[in-house]
């Protein structure tokens, strides 16, 4: 079950230096979408994650992907998105552990004080919609369409720590 991560949890972007969660939250809430790039499920959710990121990219929040992979595998999985989307690399899964995740994919809304506001694990469209709708309301923004007609049906996801 997702939990409040430690403030000193280091999140490292694929194209930069790692910073603590507290530093990432200085000015904005953070919406993290965790995907396993080594599973079919991760690939199935990537278009949904892209839709969510596109919806919130101009809102007063930071949206990022979290992949349990090294930077090269992140780039291979994301293709051109790797240049455009804030992506945290987590090859040892310490960030996944820090967020208390048990299943991937997952979506986590972290407030500026470092607390988890809402989260969902696995792909349950209603739960993901609850997370994104609450964030949209907080940001006074439009929520993304979830589920869209082309989205997959619900599934449990894969173990986050294997």
PyMOL commands that set and color helices and strands:
alter all, ss='L'
color gray80, all
select helices_A, chain A and resi 21-24+40-56+71-78+81-84+94-98+125-139
alter helices_A, ss='H'
color red, helices_A
select strands_A, chain A and resi 10-13+19-20+29-35+61-67+87-89+103-104+106-110+116-121+158-159
alter strands_A, ss='S'
color yellow, strands_A
deselect
rebuild
show_as cartoon
